[in-house]
Amino acid sequence: MSVISERVTGVRAIGPVAPAAERRRWIALVFIALAQLMVVLDTTIVSIALPSAQAALRISSADRQWVITAYTLAFGGLLLIGGRVADYAGRKRAFVLINAGKPEASR
């Protein structure tokens, strides 16, 4: 572990990493990967549903671009709010709350 990472994390590594710590790292990586998968799936669903919504709402292709822009702005704004929630409530608690709320918000 470098001096810089030791200053940031406050942890000094002396020898190999304990098996429990290694396992927690992999579990964290799995949850982060699942969260990223949810983001990609959500974007894919919007992209697939957009032509049907365009036909149902009788909007032009130029207006469809506005829908994509509005979705991106809303996603970015909620990402900022999620960061603020993580600052106040703690990263782990915010991660669990936000990912538990995503399926409900998508209905």
Helices and strands as residue ranges (DSSP letters): H 3-9, H 19-57, H 61-89, H 91-105
